Amino acid sequence: MIQLIRLLLVGAVGFTLPLCAQTPSDAILMNAKQACFLLDYNYASFDHYWEGAVKRDNQTIAMVKRNSVMPMVAVGIFDNLNLYAGVPYITTESTMPNGGRFAGANGFQDLTVAVKYRWLNKQFEKGQLAGLATLGFSTPIANYLPDYMPYSIGLGATELAYRAVVQYKYNSGWYLRGAGTYLWRGYAEAERAYYYNDGSYYTSLMDVPSAITAEAVVGKWLFSNSLQVEASYFGAKSLSGDDIRAYSAPQPTNRVNLDRIGLFAHYFSPKFTGLGILAYYNRVVNGRNVAEMNTTGVGLTYFFNYRK
């Protein structure tokens, strides 16, 4: 049986992509006239998944693997307003002997653009409280097949993300951050004119469920703010959708719920001004209609002033 790999997006940054410094999901803002480039690579794999609430192994397609390379740019428009843009290139495949009989997929996924605004920045005796809001937009830039799961590189639907972020940073360098997101999703177009979603639909347009997400992060800045480390929890829940039917392929209409934990580190070089190195690990530990995904990633960041 074909299994599921859902590439859920959190606005401009996907669930399977890194949640690192200077992204729409954190509480860091660059000042006006500053910019940052990110080049990220991550590898993800799974051999178990949840069919509805039942956990199963990949008896037909063995280990599913996904490689992703993503360039992203962040620009400080004003001191309290940043702009972000990025697009990942993704390849998927699975191992022999079973999965090797199926062709993987590759290509550019979705162009994502977001703006982040800091509406609260208050200093207290023991720390600093920040509040931010993000509006994100993503849409496919290639004609990939969204219902070719688990090898599809994306959901194939336009998406709007509305996110609120609150962080309290102690003077000692410790910080706590929470974020909540509402994800509105449109329709994905399949290659078939019929599909089943708790009823028969004679159309190629699949209604992709919208979702809500929540994130909690504990982090600390070390060594005179040259090293940032985080531990995180991320949860997502679809607001509609169906379960994967037994002995049937998954599809973009499926309800996807997940719980994910992660570790993240970002080191800023004191010798090469503006250069940073990041690494992270994420694991899906519970879910519904989702893969038990392990993701490991590394990346380079470079900060500079684009205007004096």
ZATORKE-28781 format. One record per residue: residue in one letter; x, y, z of N, C-alpha, C in turn. Coordinates in steps of 0.02 Angstrom, whole numbers, padded with zeros to 5 digits, always signed. Layout:
ZATORKE-28781
AXYZXYZXYZ;...
END
This chain:
ZATORKE-28781
M+00042-00060+00000+00000+00000+00000+00044+00062+00000;I+00021+00113-00035+00058+00176-00037+00048+00214+00028;Q+00102+00244+00055+00099+00280+00118+00100+00355+00109;L+00098+00389+00166+00088+00462+00166+00150+00500+00185;I+00164+00554+00148+00212+00604+00170+00181+00672+00157;R+00163+00706+00208+00129+00770+00201+00179+00827+00210;L+00185+00870+00161+00230+00928+00166+00189+00989+00187;L+00172+00990+00251+00133+01046+00277+00176+01108+00282;L+00146+01167+00269+00183+01230+00272+00157+01271+00330;V+00203+01307+00361+00184+01356+00412+00197+01424+00382;G+00149+01447+00343+00159+01511+00310+00217+01507+00263;A+00267+01549+00273+00325+01551+00228+00376+01498+00244;V+00368+01463+00300+00417+01412+00317+00378+01348+00331;G+00398+01294+00297+00361+01233+00304+00375+01196+00366;F+00328+01146+00386+00338+01107+00445+00402+01068+00439;T+00420+01049+00379+00480+01008+00370+00542+01050+00358;L+00534+01114+00360+00591+01158+00349+00614+01187+00416;P+00676+01215+00419+00702+01237+00484+00666+01298+00511;L+00658+01300+00577+00632+01359+00610+00691+01393+00643;C+00727+01431+00605+00790+01459+00629+00786+01534+00633;A+00841+01565+00655+00841+01637+00665+00827+01674+00601;Q+00795+01731+00608+00776+01774+00552+00727+01740+00504;T+00679+01703+00532+00624+01675+00492+00558+01705+00517;P+00504+01695+00481+00440+01723+00503+00414+01693+00569;S+00442+01638+00592+00415+01604+00651+00451+01621+00716;D+00506+01659+00714+00542+01674+00775+00527+01745+00799;A+00564+01768+00850+00552+01835+00877+00610+01882+00863;I+00651+01865+00813+00709+01907+00796+00691+01951+00736;L+00710+02014+00741+00700+02061+00686+00767+02095+00670;M+00780+02102+00605+00837+02142+00584+00817+02215+00581;N+00866+02258+00590+00852+02329+00585+00844+02350+00512;A+00819+02410+00502+00813+02436+00434+00882+02436+00400;K+00883+02422+00335+00942+02422+00294+00988+02362+00306;Q+00963+02312+00344+01000+02249+00353+00967+02194+00313;A+01006+02144+00292+00980+02087+00255+01017+02024+00277;C+00985+01967+00265+01015+01902+00282+00997+01852+00229;F+01047+01813+00207+01036+01757+00162+01043+01692+00201;L+00998+01645+00188+01001+01578+00216+01004+01527+00159;L+01051+01479+00164+01053+01422+00120+01048+01360+00164;D+00993+01324+00158+00978+01269+00203+00974+01203+00164;Y+00999+01150+00195+00990+01082+00168+00962+01038+00224;N+00912+00998+00208+00889+00949+00257+00872+00883+00224;Y+00880+00830+00264+00865+00762+00244+00812+00734+00291;A+00759+00706+00263+00705+00677+00303+00690+00607+00278;S+00668+00564+00324+00652+00495+00306+00600+00467+00354;F+00565+00415+00331+00519+00379+00376+00506+00309+00348;D+00493+00263+00395+00472+00195+00375+00410+00174+00413;H+00380+00219+00453+00316+00207+00486+00272+00269+00475;Y+00207+00260+00479+00159+00315+00471+00095+00297+00506;W+00052+00347+00514-00013+00336+00545-00067+00337+00490;E-00103+00283+00484-00161+00279+00440-00222+00292+00483;G-00248+00354+00481-00294+00375+00532-00256+00378+00597;A-00282+00343+00649-00248+00341+00713-00206+00278+00722;V-00204+00234+00671-00169+00171+00676-00099+00177+00646;K-00049+00159+00685+00020+00163+00661+00038+00101+00621;R+00067+00111+00562+00085+00056+00517+00155+00066+00491;D+00184+00012+00465+00250+00017+00435+00245+00015+00359;N+00300+00035+00326+00301+00040+00253+00316-00028+00222;Q+00267-00071+00219+00279-00139+00193+00286-00140+00118;T+00259-00090+00083+00262-00090+00010+00319-00048-00017;I+00332+00010+00012+00380+00055-00019+00442+00067+00023;A+00453+00027+00075+00514+00029+00115+00526+00098+00145;M+00589+00119+00148+00606+00184+00178+00597+00240+00127;V+00556+00290+00144+00546+00348+00101+00595+00402+00122;K+00628+00433+00074+00679+00484+00087+00663+00548+00049;R+00679+00604+00081+00668+00669+00049+00728+00714+00063;N+00753+00746+00011+00807+00795+00016+00781+00863-00006;S+00799+00914+00032+00774+00981+00017+00830+01032+00022;V+00835+01076-00027+00882+01132-00026+00841+01196-00032;M+00850+01242+00015+00810+01302+00014+00852+01365+00023;P+00853+01409-00027+00880+01477-00016+00824+01523+00008;M+00841+01567+00054+00792+01615+00080+00827+01681+00093;V+00792+01735+00085+00819+01802+00099+00771+01838+00146;A+00800+01873+00194+00762+01915+00240+00789+01986+00236;V+00744+02035+00233+00764+02104+00224+00730+02148+00277;G+00770+02190+00310+00742+02238+00357+00717+02299+00320;I+00651+02306+00314+00622+02364+00281+00622+02424+00329;F+00596+02413+00389+00600+02461+00444+00626+02422+00505;D+00640+02458+00559+00665+02424+00619+00615+02374+00647;N+00551+02385+00635+00499+02340+00661+00463+02300+00607;L+00489+02300+00546+00457+02265+00491+00509+02231+00447;N+00502+02165+00439+00547+02125+00397+00508+02090+00342;L+00541+02079+00285+00513+02044+00228+00553+01981+00215;Y+00519+01925+00199+00552+01861+00188+00528+01830+00122;A+00573+01795+00087+00555+01759+00026+00600+01699+00018;G+00572+01643-00004+00612+01583-00014+00573+01532-00054;V+00610+01483-00082+00580+01428-00120+00625+01367-00114;P+00598+01310-00093+00640+01250-00087+00639+01208-00151;Y+00696+01173-00163+00700+01122-00215+00701+01055-00180;I+00656+01010-00198+00646+00948-00161+00651+00888-00207;T+00683+00835-00183+00684+00771-00217+00659+00717-00169;T+00621+00669-00195+00595+00614-00155+00610+00548-00188;E+00618+00496-00148+00630+00429-00173+00619+00380-00116;S+00621+00315-00131+00619+00265-00078+00666+00208-00096;T+00684+00170-00044+00738+00121-00051+00714+00055-00081;M+00762+00017-00106+00749-00050-00131+00740-00097-00072;P+00708-00156-00081+00685-00181-00147+00615-00157-00167;N+00573-00137-00117+00504-00123-00134+00496-00053-00163;G+00517-00002-00124+00507+00066-00146+00545+00084-00209;G+00600+00049-00224+00638+00064-00283+00600+00052-00348;R+00543+00019-00344+00502+00007-00404+00460+00068-00422;F+00456+00117-00377+00417+00177-00389+00463+00235-00403;A+00445+00277-00451+00485+00335-00467+00472+00390-00416;G+00525+00424-00395+00517+00481-00351+00498+00543-00390;A+00504+00599-00359+00488+00663-00391+00541+00715-00371;N+00546+00768-00410+00592+00821-00394+00569+00886-00427;G+00592+00941-00399+00575+01006-00428+00568+01060-00375;F+00559+01121-00398+00545+01176-00353+00474+01170-00327;Q+00465+01183-00263+00401+01173-00231+00359+01237-00235;D+00354+01274-00179+00310+01333-00175+00352+01395-00159;L+00337+01450-00194+00365+01514-00177+00329+01541-00116;T+00367+01560-00065+00338+01586-00004+00363+01656+00010;V+00317+01700+00028+00333+01769+00045+00297+01786+00110;A+00331+01822+00154+00300+01840+00218+00326+01907+00242;V+00286+01940+00283+00307+02001+00318+00296+01989+00392;K+00343+02014+00433+00338+02008+00506+00344+02076+00537;Y+00296+02092+00582+00293+02158+00613+00296+02150+00689;R+00338+02190+00721+00343+02189+00794+00298+02244+00822;W+00245+02223+00856+00197+02271+00883+00207+02284+00958;L+00251+02245+00990+00265+02254+01061+00339+02243+01073;N+00371+02288+01110+00442+02281+01128+00453+02320+01193;K+00442+02285+01249+00442+02319+01313+00497+02290+01358;Q+00537+02335+01386+00592+02315+01430+00569+02316+01503;F+00584+02262+01540+00570+02258+01611+00636+02251+01649;E+00631+02251+01714+00692+02247+01755+00730+02182+01743;K+00694+02126+01734+00727+02062+01727+00728+02035+01656;G+00700+02072+01610+00700+02046+01542+00661+02090+01494;Q+00648+02062+01435+00615+02099+01381+00558+02058+01352;L+00501+02090+01343+00442+02058+01314+00432+02083+01243;A+00424+02036+01196+00414+02054+01126+00352+02020+01099;G+00313+02056+01059+00256+02028+01024+00261+02043+00950;L+00249+01992+00908+00256+02000+00836+00196+01967+00800;A+00184+01989+00740+00132+01961+00697+00161+01950+00627;T+00142+01894+00597+00167+01877+00531+00110+01861+00484;L+00115+01886+00423+00068+01869+00370+00109+01836+00314;G+00091+01773+00297+00129+01736+00247+00085+01714+00189;F+00116+01706+00131+00081+01684+00070+00127+01635+00034;S+00098+01579+00011+00137+01532-00029+00094+01505-00085;T+00127+01489-00142+00091+01461-00199+00139+01420-00241;P+00116+01365-00271+00161+01324-00312+00189+01363-00371;I+00253+01350-00387+00283+01382-00445+00299+01330-00499;A+00284+01267-00486+00297+01214-00535+00235+01170-00540;N+00229+01134-00594+00170+01093-00607+00182+01022-00580;Y+00194+01017-00515+00203+00951-00486+00136+00919-00470;L+00137+00854-00454+00076+00816-00441+00064+00813-00366;P+00015+00848-00339+00005+00847-00266-00023+00782-00239;D-00057+00742-00281-00087+00681-00256-00044+00619-00271;Y+00019+00629-00291+00065+00573-00301+00103+00560-00236;M+00067+00538-00186+00096+00527-00120+00117+00454-00112;P+00173+00441-00078+00209+00487-00034+00266+00526-00068;Y+00268+00526-00136+00325+00556-00171+00312+00628-00193;S+00251+00652-00185+00237+00721-00204+00281+00769-00164;I+00303+00823-00195+00347+00871-00162+00308+00925-00125;G+00241+00926-00129+00202+00977-00095+00128+00964-00100;L+00089+01007-00068+00017+01000-00068-00016+01029-00130;G+00018+01073-00166-00009+01100-00228-00063+01151-00219;A-00069+01181-00159-00122+01229-00146-00094+01296-00124;T-00127+01349-00144-00110+01415-00118-00127+01418-00044;E-00086+01456-00006-00096+01458+00067-00084+01528+00094;L-00124+01547+00143-00114+01608+00182-00103+01588+00255;A-00054+01619+00287-00038+01603+00356-00041+01666+00398;Y-00078+01662+00454-00084+01717+00502-00054+01693+00568;R+00000+01724+00590+00037+01699+00647+00047+01754+00699;A+00041+01735+00763+00057+01779+00819+00113+01747+00859;V+00164+01787+00879+00222+01763+00916+00232+01808+00977;V+00243+01776+01034+00259+01813+01096+00320+01781+01127;Q+00368+01822+01147+00430+01797+01178+00450+01840+01237;Y+00473+01806+01290+00502+01841+01347+00574+01819+01353;K+00620+01866+01349+00692+01851+01354+00719+01880+01418;Y+00749+01837+01459+00779+01857+01522+00847+01889+01510;N+00868+01931+01556+00934+01963+01550+00991+01912+01550;S+00978+01853+01578+01028+01800+01581+01040+01767+01513;G+00997+01781+01464+01002+01750+01398+00951+01696+01385;W+00918+01670+01437+00863+01622+01428+00802+01658+01397;Y+00763+01621+01358+00701+01649+01333+00648+01595+01323;L+00586+01616+01327+00528+01574+01315+00488+01604+01258;R+00466+01563+01211+00429+01589+01154+00368+01544+01140;G+00314+01575+01124+00254+01540+01103+00227+01570+01039;A+00198+01528+00996+00171+01552+00932+00109+01511+00914;G+00062+01545+00884+00002+01511+00857-00011+01535+00787;T-00035+01490+00744-00045+01505+00673-00111+01477+00647;Y-00144+01516+00607-00201+01491+00568-00180+01488+00495;L-00188+01429+00465-00169+01417+00395-00231+01406+00352;W-00244+01454+00309-00298+01445+00260-00269+01416+00196;R-00300+01363+00171-00276+01330+00109-00331+01327+00058;G-00310+01333-00006-00357+01329-00061-00363+01259-00089;Y-00366+01253-00155-00377+01189-00188-00314+01165-00223;A-00305+01099-00224-00252+01068-00263-00284+01033-00323;E-00251+01035-00380-00278+01004-00441-00244+00937-00454;A-00284+00884-00456-00258+00817-00469-00261+00800-00543;E-00233+00743-00561-00235+00721-00631-00296+00679-00646;R-00339+00671-00598-00400+00631-00607-00461+00674-00596;A-00517+00654-00624-00579+00694-00620-00627+00667-00568;Y-00602+00623-00524-00645+00595-00471-00601+00580-00411;Y-00628+00593-00351-00595+00571-00290-00648+00562-00236;Y-00628+00526-00184-00674+00512-00128-00648+00547-00066;N-00693+00586-00033-00676+00620+00029-00739+00618+00073;D-00750+00560+00105-00813+00547+00142-00873+00560+00097;G-00865+00545+00034-00916+00555-00017-00883+00562-00085;S-00920+00555-00139-00893+00558-00206-00891+00629-00232;Y-00834+00647-00263-00825+00713-00293-00802+00704-00365;Y-00842+00726-00413-00825+00719-00483-00792+00783-00509;T-00732+00794-00486-00693+00852-00504-00619+00837-00492;S-00576+00873-00525-00504+00865-00513-00479+00911-00458;L-00521+00957-00433-00501+01004-00381-00513+00974-00312;M-00459+00966-00274-00463+00937-00207-00460+00993-00155;D-00506+00991-00108-00510+01041-00055-00459+01022-00001;V-00404+01060+00004-00352+01046+00053-00372+01076+00120;P-00372+01037+00174-00396+01063+00239-00353+01120+00265;S-00385+01171+00292-00350+01222+00329-00329+01193+00396;A-00286+01229+00433-00258+01201+00494-00240+01255+00543;I-00230+01235+00606-00203+01279+00657-00140+01246+00685;T-00092+01286+00708-00031+01260+00737-00015+01298+00801;A+00025+01265+00844+00049+01295+00906+00121+01275+00916;E+00162+01321+00942+00233+01307+00953+00255+01335+01020;A+00296+01296+01056+00326+01319+01119+00400+01306+01116;V+00440+01357+01134+00513+01353+01127+00545+01377+01192;V+00597+01340+01214+00642+01361+01268+00711+01368+01237;G+00743+01426+01246+00808+01437+01216+00854+01479+01259;K+00916+01484+01237+00965+01524+01274+01019+01548+01227;W+01042+01610+01238+01100+01637+01203+01162+01627+01248;L+01216+01600+01218+01276+01583+01254+01337+01618+01224;F+01392+01620+01263+01456+01644+01239+01450+01713+01206;S+01426+01761+01247+01419+01830+01224+01376+01835+01161;N+01321+01798+01161+01272+01798+01106+01300+01772+01040;S+01351+01729+01043+01377+01699+00981+01346+01632+00966;L+01311+01602+01015+01279+01537+01005+01208+01538+01032;Q+01161+01519+00989+01091+01514+01007+01070+01441+01005;V+01039+01416+01060+01016+01347+01063+00942+01347+01083;E+00904+01299+01056+00832+01295+01069+00810+01222+01074;A+00759+01210+01115+00720+01149+01115+00648+01169+01103;S+00613+01132+01060+00547+01155+01040+00496+01098+01036;Y+00433+01117+01044+00376+01074+01029+00333+01109+00977;F+00309+01071+00928+00267+01098+00875+00208+01051+00866;G+00148+01079+00866+00087+01040+00854+00046+01070+00799;A+00012+01027+00760-00031+01050+00705-00094+01008+00703;K-00149+01039+00684-00213+01004+00680-00253+01031+00622;S-00273+00986+00578-00317+01005+00522-00387+01020+00547;L-00421+01066+00514-00488+01086+00534-00542+01047+00498;S-00523+01005+00451-00571+00963+00415-00531+00907+00383;G-00563+00870+00337-00527+00818+00300-00547+00748+00321;D-00523+00700+00282-00539+00629+00293-00477+00591+00314;D-00487+00528+00333-00431+00484+00348-00409+00446+00286;I-00347+00424+00286-00323+00379+00234-00364+00315+00238;R-00393+00295+00183-00431+00233+00182-00385+00172+00175;A-00404+00117+00207-00364+00056+00205-00353+00034+00133;Y-00291+00019+00117-00271-00006+00050-00284+00045-00005;S-00285+00109+00014-00292+00163-00035-00235+00212-00026;A-00222+00250-00079-00169+00301-00076-00192+00361-00035;P-00148+00392+00002-00164+00456+00034-00174+00510-00018;Q-00204+00566+00002-00217+00620-00045-00220+00686-00007;P-00217+00743-00042-00214+00808-00008-00275+00825+00035;T-00331+00789+00027-00390+00803+00068-00385+00773+00138;N-00334+00733+00153-00331+00699+00217-00322+00747+00276;R-00353+00730+00331-00344+00766+00394-00275+00748+00422;V-00235+00798+00438-00167+00786+00463-00158+00820+00530;N-00145+00780+00582-00128+00805+00648-00059+00779+00665;L-00019+00819+00701+00048+00795+00719+00074+00831+00781;D+00118+00796+00816+00158+00823+00871+00231+00812+00854;R+00271+00865+00858+00342+00860+00838+00385+00894+00890;I+00443+00864+00904+00492+00894+00949+00555+00907+00909;G+00595+00956+00933+00654+00974+00894+00708+01007+00936;L+00769+01005+00909+00827+01040+00936+00857+01083+00882;F+00884+01141+00901+00910+01189+00853+00969+01226+00883;A+01020+01239+00842+01078+01279+00863+01101+01323+00806;H+01121+01385+00823+01144+01433+00773+01207+01467+00801;Y+01263+01460+00767+01327+01488+00790+01348+01544+00744;F+01367+01601+00773+01388+01659+00735+01463+01667+00743;S+01499+01665+00688+01572+01665+00688+01599+01733+00710;P+01644+01734+00761+01676+01798+00780+01731+01819+00732;K+01756+01773+00691+01811+01788+00646+01787+01814+00579;F+01728+01789+00556+01701+01810+00491+01636+01847+00504;T+01639+01912+00503+01582+01953+00520+01521+01938+00476;G+01466+01925+00509+01403+01912+00472+01390+01840+00456;L+01438+01795+00464+01430+01725+00444+01405+01684+00503;G+01356+01641+00489+01329+01596+00540+01320+01526+00513;I+01322+01477+00559+01312+01406+00542+01257+01380+00587;L+01209+01344+00558+01154+01317+00598+01146+01243+00586;A+01116+01209+00635+01100+01138+00630+01037+01125+00671;Y+00999+01074+00651+00937+01059+00686+00916+00987+00674;Y+00873+00962+00720+00845+00895+00714+00773+00898+00738;N+00727+00870+00698+00656+00867+00715+00631+00795+00708;R+00584+00776+00751+00554+00710+00747+00479+00714+00762;V+00438+00686+00719+00366+00680+00731+00356+00621+00777;V+00325+00634+00836+00318+00582+00887+00247+00556+00892;N+00199+00590+00863+00130+00567+00865+00092+00601+00810;G+00039+00569+00785+00002+00601+00732-00057+00562+00707;R-00089+00590+00656-00145+00558+00621-00136+00572+00547;N-00135+00519+00506-00125+00526+00434-00060+00563+00417;V-00007+00547+00453+00056+00581+00444+00113+00532+00452;A+00169+00547+00421+00228+00504+00427+00264+00516+00493;E+00295+00464+00520+00338+00470+00578+00406+00494+00554;M+00410+00558+00539+00466+00586+00502+00523+00607+00549;N+00584+00591+00528+00645+00616+00559+00678+00663+00509;T+00695+00724+00532+00726+00774+00488+00789+00801+00520;T+00843+00800+00482+00907+00829+00504+00929+00880+00452;G+00951+00939+00476+00969+00992+00429+01028+01033+00452;V+01061+01064+00404+01116+01110+00416+01107+01169+00369;G+01138+01226+00386+01132+01284+00343+01184+01337+00358;L+01188+01385+00312+01232+01442+00319+01191+01506+00315;T+01207+01554+00358+01175+01619+00356+01229+01673+00347;Y+01209+01727+00314+01256+01783+00306+01218+01848+00313;F+01239+01890+00360+01207+01954+00374+01250+02010+00347;F+01217+02063+00322+01255+02120+00298+01209+02181+00294;N+01237+02239+00290+01200+02301+00279+01195+02314+00204;Y+01135+02318+00178+01127+02329+00106+01127+02403+00088;R+01120+02445+00139+01125+02518+00129+01157+02548+00191;K+01198+02600+00181+01228+02635+00237+01186+02694+00258;
END
